[in-house]
Amino acid sequence: MLKRLFKPRPTQIAAQALYAAMVAQARQPFLYADLGAPDTAEGRFEIYSLHTYLILERLKGQGAQAADTAQVFFDTFLSGLDNGLRELGVGDLSVGKRMRKLGEAFYGRVHSWEAALAALPDRAEIEAVLARTVYANADSTPAPHLAAYVLAQREALAGQDLERIVTGQLNWRPL
């Protein structure tokens, strides 16, 4: 009986699977070695945020189950950020302030990515957003290549069955 009470909801299981898929993709060495994303805490935040946004964008406006999955996925992402800060040695008293700043940064990125994607097929805006976020403290020469990667992943997600995604199954385009 207790197992039924504490059994995770299907949405929780799906969101955790989506989070694991996002983390695995965001950790691909290709993004750092070939596309020049900085392998720093800030660079990884940008890459994780970008992949999180792509999943959230795919789920946006797709009904109640997708909205619930998106919310639990986003909550899992935030929990991952919190855990990451603690692993980096950020003290308990500072975690809240840092999380607020990261949340504000994420929402700022979302606004920028939405505007950049709305400007498509002109890629200049998305390249500019990537140059000032992902490559803020690095050489932004690879920004057009990262933009192509982002658009390819976005297209791959758009072509996948929503029913599979809301059960935690998604496939990133092979690198």
C-alpha positions, 0 to 999 in steps of 0.5 A, a space after each residue: 500500500 505504501 508503494 502506491 502512495 509514494 509511487 512517482 507520477 508518470 509525469 515525474 518519471 517522464 520529466 526525469 527521463 527528459 532531464 537525463 536526456 537533456 543533461 546527456 546531450 548538453 555534456 556532449 564533448 562535441 559542443 565544447 571541443 568542436 563548437 567552442 562552448 566554454 567548458 566552464 560553469 557559465 558555459 555549461 549553464 548556457 548549454 544546459 539552458 539552451 537544451 532545456 529551452 528546446 524541450 520546453 519550446 517543443 512542449 509549449 501549447 501542446 495540451 495539458 499533459 505536455 504542460 504538466 510534463 514541461 512544468 515538472 521538467 523545468 522544476 527538475 532542471 531548477 533542482 539540478 541547478 540548485 544541486 550543482 551550486 551546492 556541489 560547487 561549494 556555494 553556501 546554503 545562505 547564498 544558494 537562494 540568491 544565486 538561484 534567483 540570478 540564474 532564474 532571471 538569466 534563464 528567463 532572459 535567455 528565453 525571451 532572447 531565443 524566442 525573438 531570435 527564432 521569430 526572426 527566422 529564416 534570418 539567422 543573424 539574430 540567433 547567432 548574435 544571441 549565442 555570441 553574447 550568451 554562450 560565447 560571452 567570455 570566449 571567441 564567438 567565431 563558432 556561433 554560426 555553427 552552434 546556431 546550425 546545431 540548435 536549429 537542427 535539434 529544434 527541427 528534430 524535436 519538432 518531428 518527434 511524436 508528442 506522445 513519446 516526448 510526454 512519456 520521456 522519450 526523445 531523440 536528439 539529432 546525431 552529432 
